Amino acid sequence: MPLLMGCVVIGTGTDNNDNADDNEDSTTGDGDPTGDGDPTGDGDPTGDGDGDPTGDGDGDPTGDGDGEPEEWCGLQDGPDRPWFTLDQYGDPLESGSDLAVECGFQGFFMIEIDPDLGGFIPDSEYVPFHVVLDVDGYNVGPSGHFAESDFDIFVGCCDDYYGYCYEPYSLRLYPPDMIDDLSVIHGVPAQLTVTMTGPEGPVEQTLDVQMWAMAEDEYDWEFCTYEYPDVEPLPIGGSPIPD
């Protein structure tokens, strides 16, 4: 019987197949060699370079929302160093200005000051302010000043879905309760010291001002000076309460 003879060629198979594998960036074919959804390996699967895997644009890789927002709506253009200015009712507040007392919307006398600030990137959406007001002869407040308070001014971008943003934008000082008639401080010299604290440290201004404590008309202060009439207490029926 004739014998059938043949040759079998055994190859390594590395010439074509391995080259094809080397040209592949990913086993999945999506450009992600690790298959974890992050093609660059920087922890940001969105590929926008901000290190924020949530893709919400705040640059916060933890996703807790405390990262730097896209813009600071409460900061104004100005010098490239930390700065702030003050005003009342749109008029600049400077040394020599009148500092007015007003009847507030809540029924209390107050001194409201609006700050403008800029020249830095805050650590958060709130910038700390410390305000001290000394009025000659009337520093009878609890801290030995006419008024003193701390504030956190909001400089982020507010969602005014409800038509109003409930965030602090102004500095509101309240006179001491023991001064019954605030007209006594009208025209009295005062010293206003305002300190803003930013990432680079405190920025302070001290202004020599003059107090304005007089109503423009008879109705301006009526809401804050209204006094309820004295009335006899309502009688209580039944036997008197024993001691």
C-alpha positions as CSV (number, residue, x, y, z in Angstrom):
1,M,0.0,0.0,0.0
2,P,1.5,3.4,-0.9
3,L,2.3,5.7,1.9
4,L,0.9,9.2,1.9
5,M,3.5,11.7,3.0
6,G,2.9,15.4,3.8
7,C,4.5,18.4,5.5
8,V,3.1,20.4,8.4
9,V,4.3,23.9,8.8
10,I,4.2,25.2,12.4
11,G,4.3,28.9,12.9
12,T,4.5,31.2,16.0
13,G,1.6,33.4,14.8
14,T,3.2,36.5,16.3
15,D,3.8,38.4,13.0
16,N,0.3,39.5,12.3
17,N,-1.9,38.9,15.3
18,D,0.4,40.5,17.9
19,N,0.9,43.5,15.7
20,A,-2.8,43.9,15.5
21,D,-3.1,43.7,19.2
22,D,-0.4,46.4,19.7
23,N,-2.3,48.8,17.5
24,E,-5.3,48.5,19.7
25,D,-5.6,51.0,22.5
26,S,-8.2,49.1,24.3
27,T,-9.5,45.6,24.5
28,T,-12.9,47.2,24.2
29,G,-12.1,49.3,21.2
30,D,-13.1,52.6,22.9
31,G,-9.7,54.1,23.4
32,D,-9.6,53.2,27.1
33,P,-6.8,50.7,27.8
34,T,-7.9,50.0,31.4
35,G,-11.6,49.6,30.6
36,D,-12.5,51.8,33.6
37,G,-14.1,54.6,31.7
38,D,-11.1,57.0,32.1
39,P,-9.1,57.0,28.8
40,T,-6.5,59.4,30.2
41,G,-6.0,57.8,33.6
42,D,-6.2,61.1,35.4
43,G,-9.4,60.3,37.4
44,D,-11.6,62.4,35.1
45,P,-13.6,60.2,32.7
46,T,-15.1,63.3,31.1
47,G,-11.8,64.3,29.6
48,D,-12.2,68.0,30.2
49,G,-9.1,68.3,32.3
50,D,-10.7,69.7,35.5
51,G,-10.1,66.5,37.5
52,D,-13.8,66.3,38.3
53,P,-15.3,62.9,37.5
54,T,-18.8,64.2,38.1
55,G,-18.7,66.4,35.1
56,D,-20.6,69.2,36.9
57,G,-18.1,71.8,36.1
58,D,-17.1,72.8,39.6
59,G,-13.6,71.2,39.5
60,D,-14.4,69.2,42.6
61,P,-13.2,65.6,42.3
62,T,-15.1,64.6,45.5
63,G,-18.4,65.5,44.1
64,D,-19.5,67.3,47.3
65,G,-20.0,70.6,45.6
66,D,-17.4,72.6,47.5
67,G,-15.0,73.0,44.6
68,E,-14.4,76.2,42.7
69,P,-17.5,77.2,40.7
70,E,-17.3,78.3,37.1
71,E,-17.7,82.0,38.1
72,W,-18.0,84.2,41.1
73,C,-21.1,86.4,40.7
74,G,-20.3,88.4,43.8
75,L,-16.8,89.5,42.7
76,Q,-16.2,92.7,40.7
77,D,-13.5,93.7,38.3
78,G,-10.7,95.9,39.7
79,P,-7.1,95.7,40.9
80,D,-5.3,92.4,40.7
81,R,-4.9,92.4,44.5
82,P,-7.5,91.8,47.2
83,W,-9.7,94.9,47.6
84,F,-13.1,96.1,48.8
85,T,-15.2,99.3,48.8
86,L,-18.2,100.3,50.8
87,D,-21.4,102.2,50.0
88,Q,-24.8,103.2,51.4
89,Y,-27.8,103.4,49.0
90,G,-25.4,103.4,46.0
91,D,-23.2,106.3,47.3
92,P,-19.6,105.6,48.1
93,L,-18.8,105.4,51.8
94,E,-15.5,107.2,52.5
95,S,-13.9,109.3,55.2
96,G,-16.0,112.4,55.7
97,S,-19.2,110.6,54.6
98,D,-22.5,110.5,56.5
99,L,-23.3,107.0,58.0
100,A,-27.1,106.8,58.1
101,V,-29.3,105.0,60.6
102,E,-32.5,103.6,59.1
103,C,-35.7,101.8,60.2
104,G,-35.2,98.3,58.9
105,F,-37.7,96.1,57.2
106,Q,-37.9,93.9,60.3
107,G,-38.9,96.8,62.5
108,F,-35.5,97.5,64.1
109,F,-33.2,100.4,63.6
110,M,-30.1,99.4,61.7
111,I,-27.1,100.6,59.8
112,E,-26.8,98.8,56.4
113,I,-23.6,98.9,54.4
114,D,-23.0,97.2,51.0
115,P,-19.5,96.0,50.1
116,D,-18.0,95.5,46.7
117,L,-15.0,93.2,46.5
118,G,-12.6,91.4,44.2
119,G,-9.0,90.8,43.2
120,F,-8.8,87.3,44.6
121,I,-10.3,83.8,44.3
122,P,-12.1,82.9,47.6
123,D,-11.7,79.6,49.5
124,S,-15.5,79.2,49.5
125,E,-18.6,81.0,48.4
126,Y,-18.5,83.2,51.6
127,V,-16.0,85.9,52.4
128,P,-15.6,86.8,56.1
129,F,-16.0,90.4,57.2
130,H,-15.6,92.0,60.7
131,V,-17.1,95.4,61.4
132,V,-16.7,97.7,64.3
133,L,-18.4,101.1,64.7
134,D,-17.4,103.5,67.5
135,V,-19.5,106.6,68.0
136,D,-18.0,109.3,70.2
137,G,-19.7,109.2,73.7
138,Y,-22.0,106.4,72.8
139,N,-19.9,103.2,72.8
140,V,-22.3,101.4,75.2
141,G,-22.7,98.1,73.3
142,P,-21.8,94.8,74.9
143,S,-18.3,94.7,73.4
144,G,-17.5,98.3,74.4
145,H,-18.3,99.7,70.9
146,F,-21.4,101.3,69.5
147,A,-21.8,98.2,67.3
148,E,-19.7,95.2,66.4
149,S,-20.4,92.1,64.3
150,D,-19.1,89.4,62.0
151,F,-20.5,88.6,58.6
152,D,-20.0,86.0,55.8
153,I,-20.7,87.8,52.5
154,F,-21.9,85.5,49.7
155,V,-19.9,85.8,46.5
156,G,-21.1,82.8,44.6
157,C,-23.9,82.5,42.0
158,C,-27.3,82.3,43.6
159,D,-30.2,80.2,42.3
160,D,-33.1,82.7,42.3
161,Y,-35.7,80.0,41.5
162,Y,-38.1,81.6,44.1
163,G,-37.5,85.1,42.8
164,Y,-35.2,86.1,45.6
165,C,-31.8,84.9,46.8
166,Y,-31.7,84.3,50.5
167,E,-28.0,84.9,51.0
168,P,-26.1,87.6,52.9
169,Y,-24.9,90.5,50.7
170,S,-24.7,93.4,53.1
171,L,-23.3,94.4,56.5
172,R,-26.0,95.2,59.0
173,L,-25.2,96.7,62.3
174,Y,-27.7,97.2,65.1
175,P,-27.5,100.1,67.6
176,P,-27.4,99.4,71.4
177,D,-30.8,98.8,72.9
178,M,-30.0,101.2,75.8
179,I,-30.1,104.2,73.6
180,D,-33.9,105.0,73.5
181,D,-33.7,108.0,71.2
182,L,-31.2,107.5,68.4
183,S,-31.6,111.1,67.2
184,V,-29.0,112.0,70.0
185,I,-26.2,110.6,67.8
186,H,-27.1,112.7,64.8
187,G,-24.1,114.6,63.6
188,V,-21.8,112.9,66.1
189,P,-18.3,111.9,64.7
190,A,-17.7,108.1,64.4
191,Q,-15.1,105.7,63.3
192,L,-16.0,102.7,61.1
193,T,-13.4,99.8,60.8
194,V,-14.1,97.1,58.3
195,T,-11.8,94.0,57.9
196,M,-12.2,91.5,55.0
197,T,-10.3,88.2,55.4
198,G,-9.3,86.4,52.1
199,P,-6.9,83.6,51.2
200,E,-4.0,86.1,51.3
201,G,-4.8,87.5,54.7
202,P,-6.9,90.4,56.1
203,V,-7.6,93.7,54.3
204,E,-8.7,96.6,56.5
205,Q,-10.2,100.0,56.1
206,T,-10.9,102.6,58.8
207,L,-13.1,105.5,57.9
208,D,-13.8,108.7,59.9
209,V,-17.5,109.3,59.3
210,Q,-20.4,111.4,60.7
211,M,-23.6,109.8,62.0
212,W,-26.9,110.6,60.3
213,A,-29.8,109.7,62.6
214,M,-32.7,111.8,61.4
215,A,-35.9,110.7,59.6
216,E,-36.5,112.2,56.2
217,D,-40.2,112.5,57.1
218,E,-42.5,111.6,59.9
219,Y,-43.2,108.2,58.5
220,D,-39.7,106.9,57.9
221,W,-39.1,105.8,61.5
222,E,-42.7,105.1,62.4
223,F,-42.4,101.3,61.9
224,C,-39.5,101.2,64.4
225,T,-40.9,103.6,67.0
226,Y,-44.4,102.4,67.3
227,E,-45.5,101.9,70.9
228,Y,-48.4,99.8,71.9
229,P,-50.8,101.6,74.2
230,D,-51.0,100.5,77.8
231,V,-54.1,98.5,78.5
232,E,-55.6,96.8,81.5
233,P,-55.0,93.0,81.5
234,L,-58.0,90.9,80.6
235,P,-59.9,89.6,83.6
236,I,-59.6,86.0,84.4
237,G,-62.7,84.2,85.6
238,G,-62.9,81.7,88.4
239,S,-61.1,81.5,91.7
240,P,-57.8,83.3,92.1
241,I,-54.7,81.2,91.7
242,P,-53.4,80.3,95.2
243,D,-49.9,81.5,96.1
